[in-house]
Amino acid sequence: MTMQTHREPDTRRNQPPLEGGRIELRDVSIVLGSGAARFEAVRNFTCSISAGEFVCILGPSGCGKSTLLGAVAGHLHADGEVLLDGEPIIGPDLDRGMVFQQHSLFPWRTVLGNVAFGLKMRGIGAQERRARAHEIIHLVGLEGFADRYPAELSGGMQQRAEIARVLINHPRVVLMDEPFGALDAQTRQMMQEFLLDIWARIRTTVVFVTHDIDEALFLADRILVMSHRPGRIREEVAVALPRPRRVDTVTSEEFIRLKRHCLGLLRHAH
């Protein structure tokens, strides 16, 4: 099975303004566990993410990256303010789609059935949801695989289907928790390029958690580098590398300079 990778120019500057997707975290602290197992995962975390921005949260294992993402998703309680377009986030909602490292596709449903499932739960008729699902399946390069089951797909294709299942709801924000971490190096690079091409078209806000410096630099407009637990922002790193980004981006002088800088930040992340 071959995966199709889009090779289209970055068209984001020609797109109309976004309708929402600005995230604000103000003095956010998150405590997990109870009793003797209670601990502070995140402390006094403050940042703003603009609508349509691609931000990576980078940090050592256990620093609270995924915990922060859970708070933005509405799955975890946080002290402080967690806002989407100025409104408090008080629980999960389809305007914030979540993609994890391991796909959560239903094994008994085809790609089409998985992608259309959210629309079915919202009461949208069969004809409309099939049409919309086919559009998204085409967008993510899985045309010809709509009738396949997850077990018949490669790991990268499963993640494409997972991303399609999120995008069909037109979320203002896509939250990604190390979604390519389980893939081999070649497939991971292909998926990173694929994600950037999709982002150039849909212009949604993306918050992407990773512990991989190369991945963060390749993807992001800006990187929030976190300290060890309790997680705080150690530094915000602007990534001014030109787009579209391709394989040769990682050999540029600016990429190497930024990588050295991020390595230094993580080495002294306490």
N, C-alpha and C positions, 0 to 999 in steps of 0.2 A: 504494500500500500504506500502510495506516495502522497506527501502533503504538499499542497500548493501554497506558495508564499507570494503574497502580493508585492509588486515592485513599483508602486506608484509614488509620484512626487508628493512632498508635504504640501497639502492644500489648506492647512489650518488658517492661514492669514486671509484666505478668500471666503471663509465660512462666515455666516451671520453670527451676531453675538449670542452667547449661551443664555439659556433661560434657567438660571440658578446653578447651584453647585458649589457655593462658597462655604468653606468649613472654618469654624473658629473654635479653638480650645483655649480657655482662659483659666489659668491657675488650676489645672486639672491634677488631682491626686486620686489614686485608685488603690484600695486595700483589698486583698484577697485572703481567703481562708478564714478560719475561726479558731478561737481558743489559742492553744499553744502553737498551732500552725498558721496563725494570722501573720501577715507580712505586708509591707508597703511595696507595691509593684512599681508605681509611678508617682513622682513627686513634683508638684508645681510646674506642670508642663503647659506652656503657652505658645501657640503658633496660629497663623492664619494661612489658609490655602485658597488661592483664587479659583473662581469658576474656570474650568477647562485646563487647569494646571496639572502636570504630572509630577507628583512628589513621591520620593522614596524615603522610607524611614529605615535607617541603617544603624546597626548596633550589634554588640556581642550577644550571644545566646543568654536568655534569661533577663534581658534588660527591660522588658515590658513592651516591646514592639507590638506583638500580637494582642496584648492586653489593651493597648491604646486603640487598635483597630476594632476590637470588640466593643469599646465604649462608643466609637463613632457609629458602629453598626446598630447600637442600641441594645446589645446583649448584656452589657455589664454596667453596673452603677458606678458613677464617678462623682467625686466631690469637685466643685468648680462648675464651669459652664462648658457644655459641648453643644455647639450651634450649627445648624445648616440653614443658610440664607437668613440668618438672624433669628431663627426659631429654635427653641430647645429640642434636642433629641431625647425623646422619652421612651423609645422602644424601637424594635425593628420595623422597617417599612420597605416597600418595593422601590422607593426612590434611592435606596442605598443597596446596591447589589454586592454580594460577597463571593469571592472565588478563593478556595483553599488549595493547599498543596495536593491533596488527594481529592479526585473528583467525587461528586455525590450523585452521579447519574443513576437512575433506576435501571438495574440490569435487565428487567423484563420489558422495558420500553425501548423502542427504536430511537435513533437520533431525533427524528421528527417528533415522536411522542414525548421525549424528554424536553425538547426545546419548547414545544407548545403547551406543556403541562401547566405552567403558571397562568397562561391565558384561560385554560379550561377551568381552573380553580376560581377565576374571576368571572366565570359565566359567559365568556365570549364564544360565539357560535363556531361550529366545527369548520365551516368554510373559511371564515375570516382567520381563525387561528392557524389553519393549515397554510393559508397564503402568507401570513406574517412570518410563520416559522420558516417557510421556504426562503423568504427574503433574507432572514438572518443567517440561515444555513449557507446561502450563497455568499453573504458578506464575509463569513469566517472561512471560506474556502472548502466547505464540506459538501458541495453539490456532488451528487452521485453516491453519497453515503447516507442519505436521509432514512433509508430503510434498513440500515445496519444497526446491530445491537452493540452496546459499549464493549463487550468482550471481543468483538470483531474489529476493534479500532486500536491503533497504536496509542501510546501514552500521550503524545502530542495532539493527536486527533481527539482523544477523550477530553483534553483540556480545551480544545477549540469548541467542542460541543458544550462544555460547562460554561464557557464564556458566552456562547450564543444564548444559553438558557437565562443568563443574567441580562444580556443586552436586549432581549425581546421585551422587557418591561420598561425600556427607555429610562434607566435610572439617572438621576442627577450626579450620582457618585458611584464609582466602582472601587471596591475595597479588595485588595489582593494580598493574601497571606502566603508568601513564598510559593506562588502557584507553579513555578517551574523547577522547584527544588528536587523533585523526584525523577527528573528527566536526564538522559545522557547529555553530554556536553554539546554535541552537534544539534540535537533536537532542541535543546534549551536556547541556543543561539537563534535558531530558526523561529522559535516561538517569541523571542524578544523582538525580532524584526516584525513578525506578524502583528504583535500587540501594538507596536508603534504605528504600523500602517492602519490598523483599525481605529486607533485613537485619533489619527489625523483626519479620519472621515467623520467620526461621531462627536468628537470634541466634548466628551464628558470629563469630569474631574476624576483623576485616578490617584489613589493612595496605595502605594505598593511597598509591602514589608519585605526586607531581604537582609541577610547578613553578608552578602557577596558584593564587594566594592565594585568590581567590573560591571556587574548587572545594574547596580544603582547608577553608575556614571553613564552607562549606555542608554538607559531609559529616561532619566529624570531631567526636569527643568531645574529642580532644586532637591538637595538631600538634607534631611534632618538627621544629624548624627547624634546618637544617644549615648549616655553614660551607662556604666554598670548600674544594677539595681540599688536603690530605687531609681528608675529611669528618668532622666532629665535631658533637655536639649543641651548637648555640649557645644555644637556649632551648626549653623545653617550654611550649607555650601551651595553656591550658585553654579550651575553647570551650563556654561555658555557655548558648548559644542554645537556646531551647525547641524541643522536637520535638513533632509532625512539622514538618519544615522545608519551606517552599514558596517560590515565586518572590519573595513580598514579604519574605522573611527578609533578602534582600541589601540592602534599603533601611532596615533598622532601625538605630538609633543604635549599638547594641552591635556589630553587624556592621561598621559603618563604623569604629568605634573600633579593633576588633581588626585590621581591614585596615590601618589606618595603622600600628599597632604592628608587624605582620608586614613591611610595606614597609620600615620602619626597620631591622628585623633583617636583611633581605636586602640592604639598601643597604650595610650594614657587616658583611657576612658573612665577612670575612677573619679 
